């Protein structure tokens, strides 16, 4: 049974990804930083359906915790075959003159530093096996350039660029790297967003409705499967047509 590590999987998109991957026969490491209750519930829901899962507590922006977390996953499930870089931190929106280099570094730590250090830790094993997959969770904002959000947009843009670079470097070794760029997929943390904001977004969405977490999870399942063996270095926009070019 192959092992998938999904970072930031205690709730929201990550929790749905974890359940969907488990339904496809993967053993799933459900990473979380602090919400043990929610992570344990995701694990229980997977196990209740006959799947294998493990709640792996570590901060993705701490290299020592990453190393320890991978050791725990290996002991509980086996070596990781797939990484889904989904974890994120706070995403503050602020006028340009209120932004600082630190507000950019905060985003880069989640979307560049964490994927880099996590890949570096598993890469010797993947190279020995000539197999391994990375799925980065990007954002449409990298292309749309939302105002007051340069910190987040630039980090997600960097994530797209590293996806392409890693894919070219690692492709000859049988390792694929792709990116999924969701639009706004409402989850628990969006419960208080005003209806006017929702209407504004949908007015600019060709399909005219919001996507579901399962829409993103379905693309994760596909890219993790043998059906995607010949796909690498690609961006897949799952956003109802908001970035058509």
C-alpha positions as CSV (number, residue, x, y, z in Angstrom):
1,X,0.0,0.0,0.0
2,X,1.4,3.4,-1.0
3,X,1.7,6.2,1.5
4,X,0.5,9.8,0.9
5,X,1.5,12.6,3.2
6,X,-1.0,15.5,3.0
7,X,0.1,18.5,4.9
8,X,-2.5,20.7,6.6
9,X,-5.0,17.8,6.5
10,X,-6.9,18.2,9.8
11,X,-9.7,20.2,8.2
12,X,-10.8,22.1,5.0
13,X,-9.4,21.0,1.7
14,X,-6.7,18.8,3.3
15,X,-9.2,16.7,5.2
16,X,-11.3,16.0,2.1
17,X,-8.1,15.1,0.2
18,X,-7.1,12.7,2.9
19,X,-10.5,10.9,2.9
20,X,-10.6,10.7,-0.9
21,X,-7.0,9.4,-1.2
22,X,-7.8,6.7,1.5
23,X,-10.9,5.7,-0.5
24,X,-8.6,5.0,-3.5
25,X,-6.5,2.6,-1.4
26,X,-3.7,4.9,-0.2
27,X,-2.4,4.9,3.4
28,X,-2.6,8.5,4.5
29,X,-0.5,10.6,6.9
30,X,-2.8,13.3,8.1
31,X,-0.5,16.2,9.0
32,X,-1.5,18.9,11.4
33,X,0.2,21.6,13.5
34,X,-2.1,22.0,16.5
35,X,-5.7,20.8,15.9
36,X,-5.3,17.2,17.2
37,X,-9.0,16.7,17.7
38,X,-9.8,17.4,14.0
39,X,-6.9,15.4,12.8
40,X,-7.9,12.4,14.9
41,X,-11.4,12.6,13.6
42,X,-10.1,12.5,10.0
43,X,-8.1,9.4,10.9
44,X,-11.1,7.8,12.6
45,X,-13.3,8.4,9.6
46,X,-10.8,6.7,7.3
47,X,-10.2,3.8,9.6
48,X,-14.0,3.3,10.0
49,X,-14.2,2.6,6.2
50,X,-11.3,0.1,6.4
51,X,-8.5,2.5,5.4
52,X,-5.2,3.2,7.0
53,X,-4.2,6.6,8.4
54,X,-2.0,8.2,10.9
55,X,-2.2,11.6,12.5
56,X,1.3,13.2,12.1
57,X,1.8,16.3,14.2
58,X,4.5,18.6,13.0
59,X,5.0,22.2,11.8
60,X,5.9,22.2,8.1
61,X,8.1,25.3,8.5
62,X,10.4,23.6,11.1
63,X,12.9,21.3,9.5
64,X,13.6,19.3,12.7
65,X,9.9,18.7,13.1
66,X,9.7,17.6,9.5
67,X,12.4,15.0,10.0
68,X,10.8,13.7,13.1
69,X,7.4,13.6,11.5
70,X,8.7,11.6,8.5
71,X,10.2,9.1,10.9
72,X,6.9,8.7,12.7
73,X,5.1,8.2,9.4
74,X,7.6,5.6,8.3
75,X,7.1,3.7,11.6
76,X,3.3,3.9,11.4
77,X,2.6,3.4,7.7
78,X,5.9,3.1,5.7
79,X,8.0,5.4,3.6
80,X,6.2,8.3,1.9
81,X,5.5,7.9,-1.8
82,X,3.5,11.1,-2.4
83,X,3.6,14.6,-0.9
84,X,0.7,16.9,-1.2
85,X,1.9,20.4,-0.1
86,X,-1.4,21.8,1.2
87,X,-0.5,23.4,4.6
88,X,-0.9,27.2,5.0
89,X,-0.8,29.8,7.7
90,X,-2.6,33.1,8.2
91,X,-3.2,35.0,4.9
92,X,-3.5,38.6,5.9
93,X,-4.6,41.1,3.3
94,X,-3.1,44.6,3.7
95,X,-2.3,47.7,1.6
96,X,1.1,47.8,0.0
97,X,2.5,50.4,2.3
98,X,1.6,48.3,5.3
99,X,3.3,45.2,4.0
100,X,6.8,44.3,5.1
101,X,9.4,41.8,4.0
102,X,8.4,39.7,7.0
103,X,4.8,39.5,5.6
104,X,6.3,38.0,2.4
105,X,8.7,35.7,4.2
106,X,5.7,34.3,6.3
107,X,4.1,33.2,3.1
108,X,7.3,32.0,1.4
109,X,8.0,29.8,4.4
110,X,4.8,27.8,3.8
111,X,4.9,27.7,0.0
112,X,8.6,27.5,-0.8
113,X,10.6,26.6,2.3
114,X,8.4,23.8,3.5
115,X,8.0,22.1,0.2
116,X,11.7,22.4,-0.4
117,X,12.8,20.9,2.9
118,X,10.2,18.2,2.8
119,X,11.3,17.1,-0.6
120,X,15.0,17.2,0.3
121,X,14.3,14.8,3.2
122,X,12.5,12.1,1.1
123,X,14.5,12.6,-2.1
124,X,17.4,10.1,-1.3
125,X,14.8,7.3,-0.9
126,X,12.8,8.4,-4.0
127,X,15.9,8.5,-6.1
128,X,16.9,5.0,-5.0
129,X,13.5,3.8,-6.0
130,X,13.2,6.0,-9.1
131,X,9.7,6.9,-8.0
132,X,7.9,9.6,-6.1
133,X,5.3,12.3,-6.6
134,X,4.8,15.9,-5.4
135,X,1.5,17.7,-5.8
136,X,1.6,21.4,-4.8
137,X,-1.5,23.2,-4.0
138,X,-1.1,26.6,-5.5
139,X,-3.8,29.3,-6.2
140,X,-5.4,31.2,-9.0
141,X,-4.3,34.4,-7.2
142,X,-0.7,33.8,-8.5
143,X,-2.1,34.8,-11.9
144,X,-5.0,37.1,-11.0
145,X,-2.9,39.2,-8.7
146,X,-5.5,40.2,-6.2
147,X,-4.9,43.7,-4.7
148,X,-3.7,43.9,-1.0
149,X,-2.4,40.4,-1.4
150,X,1.1,40.7,-2.9
151,X,2.6,38.6,-0.1
152,X,0.4,35.6,-0.8
153,X,0.3,36.0,-4.5
154,X,4.1,36.2,-4.9
155,X,4.6,33.1,-2.8
156,X,2.1,31.1,-4.7
157,X,3.7,32.3,-7.9
158,X,7.0,31.1,-6.6
159,X,5.4,27.7,-5.9
160,X,4.4,27.4,-9.5
161,X,7.9,28.2,-10.7
162,X,9.6,25.7,-8.4
163,X,7.1,23.1,-9.6
164,X,8.3,23.5,-13.2
165,X,11.9,23.6,-12.2
166,X,11.7,20.5,-10.0
167,X,9.8,18.6,-12.7
168,X,12.5,19.1,-15.2
169,X,15.3,18.2,-12.8
170,X,13.6,15.1,-11.3
171,X,11.7,13.8,-14.4
172,X,14.7,11.6,-15.6
173,X,14.6,9.9,-12.2
174,X,10.9,8.9,-12.4
175,X,9.7,11.6,-10.0
176,X,6.8,13.8,-11.1
177,X,5.9,17.3,-9.7
178,X,2.6,19.1,-10.6
179,X,0.5,21.9,-9.2
180,X,-3.2,22.3,-8.7
181,X,-4.4,26.0,-8.6
182,X,-7.8,26.2,-6.9
183,X,-10.1,29.1,-7.0
184,X,-12.0,30.1,-3.9
185,X,-13.4,26.8,-2.5
186,X,-15.5,27.7,0.6
187,X,-14.6,25.6,3.7
188,X,-15.1,26.1,7.4
189,X,-12.9,29.1,7.8
190,X,-15.0,31.0,5.2
191,X,-18.2,30.8,7.2
192,X,-18.3,34.5,8.0
193,X,-17.5,35.8,4.5
194,X,-20.3,38.3,3.6
195,X,-22.7,37.3,0.8
196,X,-21.7,40.4,-1.2
197,X,-18.1,39.0,-1.4
198,X,-19.5,35.7,-2.6
199,X,-21.7,37.4,-5.2
200,X,-18.7,39.4,-6.5
201,X,-16.6,36.3,-6.9
202,X,-19.4,34.3,-8.7
203,X,-20.1,37.2,-11.1
204,X,-16.5,36.7,-12.4
205,X,-16.7,32.9,-12.5
206,X,-17.8,31.5,-15.9
207,X,-19.4,28.4,-14.5
208,X,-21.3,30.6,-12.1
209,X,-21.0,28.5,-8.9
210,X,-18.5,27.7,-6.2
211,X,-16.4,24.5,-6.4
212,X,-16.4,21.9,-3.7
213,X,-13.4,20.5,-1.8
214,X,-14.1,17.2,-3.6
215,X,-13.3,18.9,-6.9
216,X,-9.8,19.6,-5.7
217,X,-9.5,16.2,-4.1
218,X,-10.5,14.5,-7.4
219,X,-7.6,16.2,-9.2
220,X,-5.2,15.1,-6.4
221,X,-6.4,11.5,-6.8
222,X,-5.9,11.7,-10.5
223,X,-2.4,13.1,-10.3
224,X,-1.5,10.5,-7.7
225,X,-2.7,7.7,-9.9
226,X,-1.1,5.7,-12.7
227,X,-3.3,7.6,-15.1
228,X,-1.0,10.6,-14.6
229,X,2.3,8.7,-15.1
230,X,3.2,10.8,-18.2
231,X,2.3,14.2,-16.7
232,X,4.8,16.4,-14.9
233,X,5.5,20.1,-14.5
234,X,1.9,21.1,-15.1
235,X,-0.5,23.6,-13.5
236,X,-4.1,22.4,-13.3
237,X,-6.6,25.3,-12.7
238,X,-9.7,24.1,-10.8
239,X,-11.6,27.3,-10.6
240,X,-14.7,27.3,-12.8
241,X,-12.9,29.0,-15.6
242,X,-11.6,32.1,-13.9
243,X,-8.2,31.8,-15.5
244,X,-8.9,30.8,-19.1
245,X,-5.6,32.0,-20.6
